[in-house]
């Protein structure tokens, strides 16, 4: 019997679908004969008492979840997400730099620093990537801090905002598609496949309603892993290979018959009735990996 | 040896030992990206991007330091004031766990001071804080390649921290209790805090390293 700690924050329970998924994890672990406890921020000193740590709170090298991950890692525990994955996936500059080095097919990307924010360079960027372009802050998650711009003025506007926190940002070609593929990968094997549909009239899976703080999300259509195109799975696994052995959600666009990686996320969202609807065994597989 | 500006290095693909000299190694800042880029290129680099993140996160700094036999005090990572009081008592020194700021610690002698400290360091309870007991006096000083203006045990800590984390320039917070000294925290320096004397010390160190046959970019 192993003791598993699942690091969560209060917001993980605010969405019923996510709360149910967390309960599914707990039930599956208990059925397999393991102990599965939710670990909140106040309980961090209890990490040494556990055998494995599973992080479900949003990860970023600046968040408490990184401290949890690194502490567990230093103590020799099995961790999802491990600190290195958080470090790489949490920073898109790091991620695309690795993709470039290892020839992972990805969306054409240019990095910009603060000194590049002048007319000549911006014209160059528009020439290489076309119009419109997508500006991405390195710390983007849940479709936030990604904006589409079509002229220099709005480009400068967005870039200035993102440069407040980060000294670099990524600029990418705009590729409109009806959906993004999401491939869940665990320990270099495909775990689940789904389509994240883009809401009507929008260009990304999660888009803010104009004038309102709420988000509108596209539908999630799950597929049986074996029914997904094999080329898609190959590209997803290749992208994860440059990062590590953990649990990842790879976003892939299908464009003119080619598969290009948009990004690899650590800590992929798992909602009951969505990602798991065609691959119900994903809970068991993750628990198995944690206690292995 | 070849010296270059960080932005030039970020656009290059030079494959060589890289010494990344910067006053501010905070995550998402240029100093961080230089180390990341060097690592992606496969270069040996000082400091590593992992050290950059870990050194400025107080609980990880203390965990790694104590593993390397650097004296530290017991610490508590939590967002709860009650838990801090019940487990550590007063007086206390509190550090931010999520460093967005340069001047990171507060001393709390009583309950209300602790509430104020936790509220501000946790950014209104959004993040956790790292509390340690205050047994002696806090000293803060600059460390350049592990060298500092302090003496005895404190200087020893400065050297050891450099051996573990390899941050060329940083500020250290150490607690002095009689003859003993304990590491408490580490922070980046503001540009204006780096004095010409520090730069001289750094350049001496750089030329010493290059005499040993190392190639430097930074």
Interface residues (C-beta under 8 A of the other chain):
Chain A: X41 X42 X44 X45 X61 X62 X63 X64 X66 X67 X70 X71 X74 X83 X84 X87 X91 X93 X94 X97 X98 X101 X111 X113 X115 X138 X139 X165 X166 X167 X168
Chain B: X7 X10 X27 X28 X29 X30 X33 X36 X37 X40 X41 X49 X50 X53 X54 X57 X59 X60 X63 X64 X67 X76 X77 X78 X79 X80 X83 X97 X98 X99 X100 X127 X128
